Amino acid sequence: MSGVNGGKAPGMAIASMVLGIVAVVLSCCYYLSIPCAVLAVVFGILVLRRGPEGKKMAVAGIICGAVTVVLVIILIASAGVLAGAMAEYPEFYEMYESMLG
């Protein structure tokens, strides 16, 4: 596996994997996680097109980025459903308020 850079993974593959992991960790902050996830997927695809070096890290970045996008969509949809339920059913809102203290 020795290549031009001595068998080390390309920087874009490492960036893809790191951005994918950061995106998953920050998935509750969608405004930070979505850009990281998109960059992870883009860098991962670019690495896969270049050749076999760093393929595993690129795939990890792509998977983490895709999982983050799906997770954020689910979180946003859940928040919308919760807000709709609170607006439509006042007793649900009162129950929610009583749970918070």
C-alpha positions in Angstrom: 0.0 0.0 0.0 2.9 2.4 -0.5 1.9 5.3 -2.6 3.2 8.7 -3.3 2.8 9.7 0.4 4.4 6.5 1.8 1.2 4.6 2.4 -0.4 7.2 4.6 -4.0 8.1 4.1 -4.7 11.2 2.1 -5.6 14.3 4.1 -9.1 14.5 2.5 -9.9 11.0 3.7 -8.9 12.0 7.2 -10.9 15.2 6.9 -13.9 13.2 5.7 -13.8 10.9 8.6 -13.2 13.6 11.2 -16.0 15.8 9.8 -18.4 12.9 9.8 -17.7 12.0 13.4 -18.0 15.7 14.4 -21.3 15.9 12.5 -22.7 12.9 14.4 -21.6 14.3 17.8 -23.1 17.7 17.0 -26.3 16.4 15.5 -28.4 18.2 18.1 -27.0 21.5 16.7 -28.2 21.2 13.1 -26.7 24.5 12.0 -23.3 23.0 12.8 -23.8 19.4 11.9 -25.3 19.7 8.5 -22.3 21.6 7.0 -19.9 19.1 8.6 -22.0 16.2 7.2 -22.1 17.6 3.7 -18.4 18.3 3.7 -17.7 14.8 5.0 -19.8 13.3 2.2 -18.2 15.5 -0.5 -14.6 14.9 0.7 -15.3 11.1 1.0 -16.7 11.0 -2.6 -13.6 12.9 -3.9 -11.3 10.5 -2.1 -13.1 7.4 -3.6 -12.8 8.8 -7.1 -9.0 9.4 -6.6 -8.0 5.8 -5.8 -7.8 3.1 -3.2 -5.8 5.1 -0.6 -7.9 6.2 2.3 -10.9 4.3 1.1 -12.0 3.0 4.5 -11.8 6.5 6.1 -13.6 8.0 3.2 -16.4 5.4 3.5 -16.6 6.1 7.3 -17.0 9.8 6.6 -19.7 9.2 4.0 -21.6 6.9 6.3 -21.3 9.2 9.3 -22.4 12.2 7.2 -25.4 10.4 5.7 -26.4 9.1 9.2 -26.2 12.7 10.5 -28.4 14.1 7.8 -31.0 11.5 8.4 -30.8 12.0 12.2 -31.2 15.8 11.9 -34.2 15.4 9.6 -35.8 13.1 12.1 -35.0 15.5 15.0 -36.5 18.5 13.1 -39.6 16.5 12.1 -40.1 15.4 15.7 -39.8 19.0 16.9 -42.4 20.0 14.4 -44.8 17.3 15.5 -44.2 18.2 19.1 -44.9 21.9 18.4 -48.0 21.0 16.5 -49.3 18.8 19.3 -48.7 21.6 21.8 -50.5 24.1 19.7 -53.5 21.9 18.9 -54.0 20.2 22.3 -53.7 22.6 25.3 -53.9 19.7 27.8 -50.7 18.3 26.2 -48.9 21.6 26.7 -50.1 21.7 30.3 -48.9 18.1 30.9 -45.5 19.0 29.3 -45.2 22.1 31.6 -46.0 20.0 34.7 -43.3 17.5 33.7 -40.7 20.3 33.5 -41.5 21.5 37.0 
